Amino acid sequence: MTATVAEAPAPGANRALWTSTVAFTTCFAVWTIFSIIGIGVKDQLGLSETQFGLLIGTPILTGSLIRVVLGVWADQIGGRRVFAGVMILAAIATYLTSYADTYGELLVAALGVGIAGGSFSVGVTYVSKFFPPAKQGTALGIFGAGNVGAAVTKFLAPFVMVASGWQAVAVAWAAGLVVMAVLFLVLTKEDPEQQARARENRKAAPMASQLSVLKNIQVWRFALYYFFVFGAFVALALWLPRYLIGVYHLDVKSAGMLAAFYSVPASLFRIYGGTLSDRYGARSVMYVTFAVSVLCTFMLSYPPTTYIIEGVTGPITFRTEMGLIPFLVVIFILGFFMSLGKAAVFKHIPVYYPNHVGAVGGLVGMVGGLGGFVLPLAFGALNDLTGVWTSCFVLLFALVSVALAWMHFAIRHMEATAARKGVSEKMPEFPEMRGFGEPGVVVPPRAGPIADWRPEDPEFWRSGGRAVARRNLWVSTYCLLLSFAVWMVWSVVVARLPAIGFEFTTGQLFWLAALPGLSGATLRIFYAFLVPIFGGRLWTTLSTASLLIPAFGIGYAVQNPETPYLIFLVLALLCGFGGGNFASSMANISYFFPKAEKGNALAINAGLGNLGVSVMQFLVPVVVTMSLFGALGGQAQVATDGTQYWMQNAGFVWVPLIMIGSVAAWFGMNDILSAKASFAEQAAIFGRLHTWLMCWLYTGTFGTFIGMSAGFPLLAKLVFPEVNALKYAFVGPLLGAISRAGTGWVSDRYGGARVSLLVFLVQIAAILGMIFFLDAQSFWGFFSMVLLLFLASGVGNASTFQMIPGILRQEVDRTEPGLPEVERRLQAERESAAVIGFTSAIAAYGAFYIPKAYGSSIELTGTANAALWGFLIFYVSCAVLTWIAYSGPRGILHDVERRLAPAKTAAMPA
């Protein structure tokens, strides 16, 4: 029997949906009742952590194991009757729980209470039959929001238990379940399939037929996703009251209410997850869910730790721990994204298996429910074995990391298979489900990757290509702006550290300003090759989310003057995550635009991305003077002059912006399948001389921009102590970023090599001016020359990148004459993207060597003049190299830029 697709919900659909949702909420409240009354039982009977974990997990076990059978029965005899029967049986078992006196009796009673959990597979089967596939994601998301019943129990049960004992909770919850069963029967009617079967006098499919679909291994893999998003949710819903009491020493009422702070978003936002799955595809939602969960569980895994470092003058003690408020914020975020994932998993069941929703939904729900049984037991056992409270989150971190890795590599395997079959091959939402499902069911293609991308085709570009490319450009630019802001945040923070009690030497401060440049440049070498391997959308999402680590770390570290210097060194290195993102961002955007628009597109991406430095240098000095996040942000630090600073805001201010960027990257960007390439395919660039020559030249432009951004604030504070240079530090990076974003067209029109030569001559003049005004002790003269240097470097950043595609196109034509024209073009584009990323990596070392050169020059000679003379010599070499190799009469771009060569060799940035 093939599935039929209805255009509109069946009559009575909304009443069935909302009544079922309320009924499921009531069942879920009963199902998780032991998370509260178990605390009273534990104290009364003196249970161990393992015994407590077994008690609260036993109902979950029963509710999970019976889901398959109940789901099939719902298909066979109708969900309405089965749903009501489940509620009555669960109510009887819950009422009898109040008479249990021993641990053994409570375990038996808990088995009966677990019947309430089986209502999930019954409700999914019942509700899905009222709605067409296009609306099932939202409908099942609304129904699944009944998980909020866990929060109902945590809010109300503690007050009843404190007032009348845990037995009173069982009696009251049983009565509520009976009332709900009666209302459900009164307000609902049989589902459309049951009504049709009754009219046609047709029998339901036998149990064996219903269960036959479970032989597909893909169904079992599908269930594993639910093991985390639902099983871990249930486990935490049960475990959090105990965790909050043990770790933060709260009373049972406060612990129950705060645990509900996790349960509510992890339930209600399931509705939104269903809507997102209908609109963007469930796989996209699953990817974001797993990625954010990895980050959250990693942060929650770190236990309170006291460090003792043997310092020069004696032991230095330092302690790190997550306070209650940060814990609640992170657990809220985790619950929110798990709620999206729960809806995404169940979006596909009625689409792939419309005639076996009960069996498949029952199996998936069973495996997820088993997670709710196994994990609390494991949490208790880990506590007994390790004595570390955060061990439960270590387990969840390992679980979700495996799930994310498994899903990603399964998807990549399918993409590779599709690419071998042809770029027009369509792929379903979940590759591991490909080729399965029921006969006659058409599985929709997944969103995200673009198989057919032809930006050089005018019709393709006008009909939709430009809109897609621009959307990817603007999302990428926003994420890159944040990356530069986090990368360079130390340039402002280090200048404030001495005033708030950090006793670091001048050399140590310059090291902190320089290390982000060192790590960022090194990471760029690897990041440059990762977009073709992982895909631009996934890599942009993950690389942007990685900025949360240094952002949170800085916020915590600067609040305590006793924080060891070693911790600051590590955080400075981690800020390099932001620097590495530039290489992958530029490589990714280069694939989206035709040659005629690449120069401007890359100038916008890089120029406005560079603007992050200026935004940071303007924003951070402002936000550190106010209590931006109230109690969530921590206490102020008092400077030596009595001024209050909230230096933690230098890190915390980026956290919400980074979260927005990560979500925007996943839902707003695309992967171009034809851009996929292995590292070996890109490694050809290392054998080309021009790769290394362009590294030298780009170091002269971008290395100057980023190095001066990192080094100028501290340099100005040391050589002109009477001037508050931090107020003006943002102007230089702002000028450099705007000049880069606004002058890409100049290089497109006049030629990148000619513009680059002029840039280096201006930089030589600017360095000579800096030396003159530094000797004259004129801050404003010195600052004007710094601005000229920033302006020239911004123009040069655009012009040097504009040169690369033209150079590579000629090199590939020269070295691969036997390849067809189309293949030579694709190879040149791949190598151009790789060279852009690699040159940006090498040039980024300017963020390290320029601050270090200033610091070393001041320590050795007392002035910065030696460093400036070294920079002057370097700029002279860049000008000479540009003239000889590219723009002069014998340069390879001389004829191209003067329009003497064929048009096909005209260079545009990549």
N, C-alpha and C positions, 0 to 999 in steps of 0.2 A: 504494500500500500504506500503510495507516494504522498508526500505532504502537500497540502494546499495552502496557499497564502491568502489570507483575508486582508482586505484593505482597511477595515475599521474593526475596533473591538466588538465583541459579541454583546448583545443586550445584557445588562446587569453586571458588566465587567467592573465598573468602578466600585459598586457596592461590594462585590466579591473581593476585590483587591483590598479595600480599606478595612473591611471586617476581618479578613484573613490576617492583615497586618497587625491589628489590635490583638487578635487571638494569639498570633505568634509571639507578640510582645509579652503577653501573659504567660505563655508556656516558657519563654526564655527566662522570665523572672523566677519561675519555679525551678527551672533546670539549673540555675546558678545559685540556688538558695544556700547551699553549703559553704559558699565563699564567705558568708557572714555567720550563719549559725555554727559553722565548723570552728570558728574562733572561740565561741563559748564552749563548745564540746571539748576543744583542745585543752582549755584551761581546766575544765571540770574533770576530765579523765587523764590529764597529764600526758598527752600524746607527743611523740617525737615528730621532727619535721617530716620524715618519710611517711609516718602514719597519717599525719595531717594532709600531705599531698595525695595519698591514696584515697582518703575520705572525700576530699573535694573533687577528685577526678573520677570517682566511681559513677556518678550520674552521667558524666560525659561519655563514659564507656558504653553504658546501656543505650543512651540516646544516639550514639554513633552506629553501633552494631545493628540496630533495628531499622536504620534508615532505608536500606536497600529493600527489605521486605515491605515496609510501609509504603515506599514509593511505588512498588509494583502493585500493591493492593489498591492504592489510589488510582492507578491507571485502570485496574480491572473493575472495581466496584464503585468508584467515584470518590474524589477527595473530600467531598462535604461530609459524608458519613464517617470516613476513616478519621478525619480531623476531629470531629466531635467525640468519637470513641477514645482517641488518644488523650484528650483533655480529661475525660471522666476517669480513665484508669490512672492517669498521673495524679489526679486530685485525691483518689483513694489512697495511693501510696504515700503521698505527702502528709495526709492526715495521720496515717498510722505511724509516721516517723516520730510524732510527738510522744509516742508510748515507748520508744526505744531507750534502753538504759545502759547497754554495754556497747563496746566498740564493734563487736561482731553484729549485733542487731542493727546498729547504725549503718554498717556496710550493706546489709541486706535491704534496709529501707532505702538507701541511696540508689541501689539498683532499680527499684521501682520508680523513684522520683525521676530517674533518667528517661523514662518513657516520654516525658514532656519534650525532650530534645528531638525525638523522632518526628515531631510535627513539621520540621523544616522541609523534608523531602515531600511530605504530603502537600504542604502549602505551595511549594514550587510547581508540583504537578498540577494542582488545582488551578492556580492563578494563571499559569502560562497558557492554558487552553482557552482563555477568554481574549487573548491579545494576539495580534499579528506579529511576525518576526521583527519588523522594524520598530516595534514599541515594547518588545519583551525585555530589553535591557533596562529601560526605565521602570517598567512594571515590577520586575523581579528585584530591582534596586529598592523600590519602595517597600516591597514585602520583606526583603532582607533587613531593612532598617528596624525590624522587630527585635534585632539584637540589643536594642536599647533597653530591653527588659532587664539586662544585667545591671544597668545603671539604676533602674527603678528599685531593684533589690538593695543595691548599695546605699541609695538615698534613704529608704524607708525602714528596711529591716533592722539597722542598728538601733533606731529609736524604740522600735517594738521590743527588741531583745533586751535593751537596758531597762525598759519599764516593766516587762512581764516575763522575761526569760526566752530562751531560744525555742522552747516548745510552742509558745504563742505565735511565733513567726510561722511555723509549719501549719498550724491550724488556720491562720488568717489567709495564707497563700493558697491553701487547698480550697477554701470557700470561694475565693476569687476565681479560681479555675473552673469550678462548677458553674458559677454565674455566667462566665464567659462562654462555656459550652452551650448553655441554653440560648443565649443571645445569638450565637453563631448559627444555630439551627433555625432560629426564627428569621434572621435577616438574609440568609443566603439561599441559593438554589443550586441544583446540580449543574456541572459544567457542560458546555455545548456538546462535547463528545459523548458524555453519558446520556444526554437528552436524545441525540441522534441514534445512539445504540438502542435506546428503549423504543423509539419510533420504528426502527427497522427490525426490531426483535433479533438483534445481532449479538453474539457472545463476544466477550473480551478475549484478547490473545492469552494463551496459557502462560503460566509462570516461566516455563522453559524457554518459550519464544521471547518473552520480555528480557530474560537474563542473557540471551545469546549474544547480544551486542557487547557484553562485557568482555568478550574474548579479545577485543581490540586492545593491544598494548598501549595505544595512544590514549585511550580512556583512562587508564591507570596513571599514565604520566600526567594527564590533565588534572587528575585528583591530587597529585603531589603539590601543584601550585596552591591548592586550597588548604593543604596541610599547614602551610605557613600563614596565609592571609586570614584564614578563619581559625585554624587550630591554635595558632599563637595568640590570636585575639582572645579566644576563650580562656586559654591558659593564663594570660596576663590579667584578664578580668577576674579570675579566681584568685590569683596570687598577689595582686597589688595590695589589697588590704593588709595582708601579712607582711609584705615587703615594707610598706610605709610605717607600720608599727615597729618592725625590727630595726629599720635603718634610721628613720627620722623620729622614732619614739612618740608617735601620735597615739591618741586614744582611738577606740574602735569607731566612734561616730565620725571623727574627723577623717580617719583612714578610709572609711566607707564612702564618704562624700567626695574625697579627693580621687579615689579610684574611679568614681563615676565620671570624673573629669576626663578620664581616658575612654571610658565605655561609651559616653554620649557621642563624641565625634566619630569614634570607630563604628558607630551604628547608623546615625542619622545621615552622614555623608555618603553612605552606601547608595542613597537615592541619586546623588550627584554622580557617583561612579557609574551608575547605569546609564545616565544621560550622556556622559562622556564616551562610554563604550558604544552607544548608538551612533554618536556623531563622529568620533575620531577612530574608532576601532579598539577592540579590547586589548590587542597586543600592545598598543602604545601605552594604554593605561597600566598594563602589567609591568612594562619596562620601567616606568616612572616609579611605580609602587616598590619594586624590588630595589631600585637604585637608592631611593630615599631611605628605605628600611635598612639597607646596609650601613648608610651613614649614621642613622639614629642609633641602631643597636651597637655600633662601634663606640659611639660616644657614651652610651649607657654602660658599656662593658667595663670601663676603666674604674677600678675600685679606689676608694680614698687611700692615698699613699703618702707616706712621710719619707722624704729623701734626706739623707745625711751625707753631705759632701765634705771631704777633707780639704778645707781651704788653707791658704797660706798662714792665716792667723788662728786657725782652729776649725772645728767642725761647723758647717753651715747647715742649718735645718730648714727644710722647705716642705710644705704640705699642699697637696692638691686634692680636691674633692668636689663633687657636684652637689650644690645646695638643693633645697627642696623646690624652690621656684624654677631654677633651670631644669631640674628633673621633670617637673610637671609640663614645662614648655615642650621639651623633647618628646615626652610620652604622648602629648597631645598631637604633635606632628606625626609621630609613628601611627597613632590610632587613625588619624585622618587618611593617610595614604593606604593603610591596610583596608579601610572601608572602601576605597576606590577599587582595590584589587579584588575584594570579595565580589563586588558587582561584576567586574570584568570577567572573572572565571565563569560565573553562571550566565553571562550573556550568551555564550556559545552553545550551551547544552540544548535548548529548544531549537536552535538554528541548525545544528548538525544532526540532532537526533529527535526530531519533533514527535515521533511515535514511540519513543522509549525514554521520555523525560523522567519518568518515575524511576526506572532502573539506573540510568546514567546519573541523574541527579542524586539518587540515593547513594550510589557508590561514591561519588565525589563528596557528598555531604558526610558519608561515613568516614572516609579517610581524613577529611578536615576535622570532624568531631573527635576522631582518635587522637589527633594532635592535641585537642583540649584535654584528653585524658593522660596521654603519655607525658606531655611537657610539664604539667604541674608536679607529677610524680618525679620526673627528672630534676625539676627545680629543687624539690625537697631533698632528694638524694645528693645533689651537688652541694647544697648547703651543709649537709651532714659530712660529706667527704672533704670539702675544701675549706669550709668555714668562711667563705667569701660570699657576701650577699649578691654581688653583681655577676656571679657565675651563671645565673639564669640568662642574662643578656649575652654573655659569651656564647652560650649554646644557640641562641636565636641568631646571633651574628653569623655563626658558622652555617646555620641552616639556610638563611636567606642568601648568603654568598654563593653557596652551592646552587641554589635555585636560579639565581641570576646568571651565573656562568653557564649552567646547563641550557637554559632557554636561549641565551645569546648564541652559543655555538651551534645549537640546533638550527636556529634561524639563518646563521651565516652559511651553514652547510646547504640549506635549501636555496639560498640566494645564488650560491656558486653553481648548483645544479641547474637553476633556471637560466643563469647566464650562459651556460654551455648549450642549452636548448634553444636559446634565442632571446633577444631583449624584450620581445613581446609576451613572453611567458607570464601568466598571471599567478599570483601566489595567495593562498588563503591567509587569514589572520594568524593562525597558529600552524607553522609548517609541519609540526609533528602530527597534526591532525589530517594532513594532506592525503587524499585518496581514501579516506574513511568516511563514516557517516552512513546515512540511509540512501537507498536508490532513489533517484529523482530529486534529491536535495541539492540545490546549487549553493556552494559555499562562496561567500563574497570575497573579492580580493582584498588584501590588507592595504591599509593606508601607510604612507611614509616614503619608502623608496620609489624612485622614478626610473623606470626601465628605458624609456625613450626620451632622450634629452638632446635636442638639436638647436642650440642657440644661434648658430650661423644661418639657419633657415629663416628667412624673413617672415614667412607666414606663421611658422611655429612660434617665433618670438613675439609677434604681434597678438596671436590668438590666445596667449596665456603664459608663455615662457617668461616674458618680462615681469609679469606680476609675481610669479613664483620666485624668480631670482631676487626681486627687490624685497620680498618678504623675508627670505633667507638672509639677505644683506643687512636689513635693519635689526633683526634679532641677533645676528652675529655681532653687529657693531655694539649693541647694548651690552652683550656678554663680554666683549673685548674691553669696553670701557671699565667695567667692574674689575676685570683682570688686571689692568694697568693700575687701577686705584689701590687694590690690595698689594700688588707687587711693590709699589713705591711708598706704601704707608710709613715705612720706617724712616723715610727722609724727613718726615715731620715729627714722628714720635721720638726719635733719638735726641732731637734738639730740646725736648721738654724733660727728658728723664732726669738730668741732674737737679732740676728745680724741685722735683717731688721726692727727692731723697735717694736716688740711685747713684752710688759713688763709683761711676765708671770713668776710666781715663779717656783722654782724647783719642788715643789709638783704638781703644775698645769701641768707642762710639762710631768711629769711621768704619770699623769692621762690621758693625751692625748695619750701617747704611750701605755697605758694599756687598754683603753676603747675598741679599736677595738677587742682585744682579748676577752673581756667580752661579747660583743654583738655577735661576730663570734661564740664563743663557744655555746652561748644560741641558736642561730639560727640553729646550727648543730643538736641540739636535735630534732628540727622539720624537718629539711631538710633530716635527715636520713630516714624518713618514707615516703617522698613525691614521690620518683621515682616509687615505685609500684602503687601509687595512680594516678599520673599524666602521667607517662611515661617518660623514660629517655631523649628522644629527646626534647619534649616540655619543660621539666623542665630545662635541660641544656641551651636551648635557652633563656628562660626567666631569669634564674638566672645569666647568663652571661650578658645579656642586662642590668640587674639591677645595674651592676657596673658603668654604665654611670652616675648614680645619684651622688655618692661620687666623681667620677672623675671630673665632671663638677663643683661640689660644692667646692672642694678644689681649683680648678683653679681660681674661683671667690673670695673666702674668703681670700686667702693669699696675694692678691694684695693691701689690705687696712689695715694698722696697727690699725685702729680704729674698725675693726671687733670685736664684743663682744666675750668674751671667751665662752659664751653659744653656739654661732654658731659653734665654733670649737668642742665643746663637741658633738653636734648633728652630725657633719660630721664624727667625730671619731667613733661614734656608727654606722653610715651608712656604714663605711668601713667594718663593720662586715659582710656585704653581701658576701664579698669575702671569709671570713672564713667559712661561712655556706656552701659554695659550695663544700667543700671537702667531707663532709659526703654523699651528694647525688651523687657526681661523683664516689666515691669508691663503693657505693652500686650499682650503675648502671653498672659499668664495671665488677663487680663480676659475673653478670649473663651471660656474653658473652663467657667466657673461660672455658674449661674443667679443671678438678681438676689438671691435670698434668702441666698446664700452668698458673694457677691462681696466683701462687706466683710471678712469673716473671712479669706478666701483671700488677698486682696491684703495684708491686715495681716500674715499669716504670711510671705508672699513677701518683702515689703519689710522687715518687722521682723527676721526671722531673717537676711535679706540684709544689713541694716544691722549685724547682729551681727558681720559680718566685720571691722568697724573695731575692735571690742573684742577679738576673737580675735587680730587682728594686733598690737594694742598690748600684749596679754598675752604672745603667743608670741614675737615678735621679740626683746624684751629678754632672753628666756631662751635662744633658740637662738644668739644672737650670742656667748654666753659659752662655747660648746663647739665642738669639731671635729665637727660633725654628719655631714659627708660624707667625713671622712678625707682621703686624698690627692686625691680627686675634687674636694673643695671648695676647695683652695688653702690657703695659709699664713695664720697668724694675724697681726693687726696689734697692735702694742704701744702702749698708751695712755701719756699723759704720766706717769701714776702707776704705770706698770709692769704694769698689768692687760692680759691678752691678750684680744683680741676677734676674732671671725670675722664681720665685718660683712657679708661676702658671703652669709651664710646668710639675711640679711633678704630677699634675692631668691630664692636657690636653694631655700629651704624650700617655696616655693609651686609649684615646677616639677612634681613628681610629682602633686600634688593637682590642678593645672590639667589635666594629661593625663587623669587619671581623669574629671574633669568634662566634658571635651570628648567623650570616648568615651561617657559616660553620657548626654549630651545627644543624641547622634546615635542611639543604640540605645534610649533610653528615652523620647523625646519624640515628639510628633506635630505635623503641620500640619493646620489646619482650612481646607479649601478655600473655604468660604463666607466666611472672614475675609479672603481675598485682595482687595486694593484697590490702585489706583494712587495716586500722590502727589496727583494732581488731585482724586480723590474725597475725600481726607482734608483737603485744603487749605481746605475750607469753614470750619474752626475759626478761621482767622485773621480772618474777618469777624464773629465773634461777640464781643461786649464781655466776656461772662463768661469767655472764655478768658484774657483779659489780667488780669481781676480775680482769678481763681484763681491765676494766676502770682504775683501780689503776695502773696496769702495763704500760698501754699505756700512761698514764699521765707521767710516769717516762721517757718515750722515746720521744714521740712526744711533750709532754708538755715542755720538756727541749728544743727541737729544736725550737719550735715557740716562747717560752718565752725568750730564749737567743737571738733569732733574733730580737725581739721587744725591749729588754732591753739593749743589749750590746752597741749599738752606744752611747746612752746617758750616760750609766754607765762609759764607757771608757772616754768620754769627761769630766766627772766630777772628776773621780779619777786619771786620767792621763791628765790633761789639757795641758801639754806641747807637747803632741803627737796628730797629726791629725788622730785620729782613724777612722774617716769616710772613709778614703781612703782604709782601710783594712776591713771594716765591712762586705763587701759582701763575703769575703773568707770563713767565717764559715758556713753560709747557703749554699754556693756552695758545700763545702765539705760534709755537711750533706745530701744534695739532691743527690749528685753523689753516695755517699755510699749507700743510700737507693735504688736508681735505679739499682745499679750494684751488690748488694749483695743479691737480692731476691733468687737467685739460691743456695746460701750457706745454707739458712734456709730450702729450699726444700730438700737439700741433707743430712744435718746433724740434722735437727730438730729445729723448732723455739724455743722451751723451752730451749734447751741447749745453743743456741746462745744468747737468751735473758739473761740468767744467767750470761754469760761472759760479756755481755754489761753492766749490772748493776755494776759488779765488776770494770770494766774500768771507769765507771762514778764516782764511789766512789774515785778512785785514782785521777781522773782529778779534782774533787772538792778539795781534799786535796792539790793538786798542786796549784790551784787558790788561796787558802787561804795563802799558803806559799809565793808565788810571790807577792801577794797584800801587805802583810806585809813588804816584801823586796823592795817594790816600783819598781819592775822590770816589765815594760810593756811587753817586748818580752817574758819573762817567763810566765807571766799571759796570754798573747795572745796564746801561744803555748798550754797551758792547755785548753783554751776555744776551740781551734781547735780540740783537742783530744775529748772534750765533744761533739762537733758537730759530729765528725766522729762516735763516739760510738752511739749517739742518732739516726743517720741515719740508721745504721745497725739494731738497736733495733726497729725502726719503721717498718722495713720489717719483722723482726722475730716475733714480737708480733702479727701482722696481720696474719702471716702464721699459728699461733697456733689456731686461732678462728674456721675455718671450721672443723678441726679435733675434737676440743672440742665439737662443736655443733652436729656433726654427731654422736658422742658417746652418747651425752645427749639425742638426739631425739630417737636413737635406744633403750636407756634404759627406757625412759619415755613413748614411744609410740610403744610398741612391737606388738600391734595388727594391725598397719597400714601396707599396702603392701609396699614392698621395694621401688617402684617408688615414692609413696607418701611420705615416710620417707625422701627420697633423696631431693625431692622438698621442703619439710618443712625445712629440714636442710639448704638448700641453701637460702631460704627466711630469716630464722633466722640469718644465718651467715652475710648476707648483712645488716640486721637491726642492729646486734651487732657491725659490723664494723663501721657503721654510728654513732651509739650511743656512742661507746667508743671514736671515734674521736671527738665527741662533748664535752664529759667530759674532755678529754685531752687538748682540745684547750683552756681551762681556764688557761693553763700555760702561754698563751700570756697576761693574765691579772695579775696573782698572782706573776710571776717572776719580771716584771718591778715594780709592786707595792711593792714587798718585798724589792727590792733594794732601792727604794725611801724611804720607811719607815725606813729601817735600817740606811740609811745615815742621815735622819732627826733626828732619836732618838739617835744614837750612834756616828755619824760622819764618819762611815766606812760601807762597805758592808759585813763585816765579819759575822754579825749575820744572814743575809739572807743565806749566803753560808753554815753555820753550819746547818741551817734548811734543806737545800737541801740535805746535806750529810745524815742526819737522814732518810729522805724520801727514798733515794736510797738504804740504808741498808734494809729498810722494803720491798722494791721491790725485792731485791735479795733473802731475806728469803722466801717471798711468792712464788716466782718462784720455788724455791727448794722444798718447802713442797708440793705445790699443783700440780706441773706439771712435773718438770724434775728430782726430787729425786726418790728414790726407790719406794715410795708410790704415786708418782704423776701419774695422769691419762694419761700423754703422755710419760711416761718412756718407756713402752714396745713398743708403736707405733714408737717412734723415733729410737728405736734400732732394728726395723724390726722384733719384736717378735709377733706382732699382725697380724690378717688377713689383706691383702692388702687393702680391701675396707675401712678400718678405717684410712688409711694414710691421714695425714692432708695436705691440700694445702690451701693457702690463698684465701680468698673470698673478 
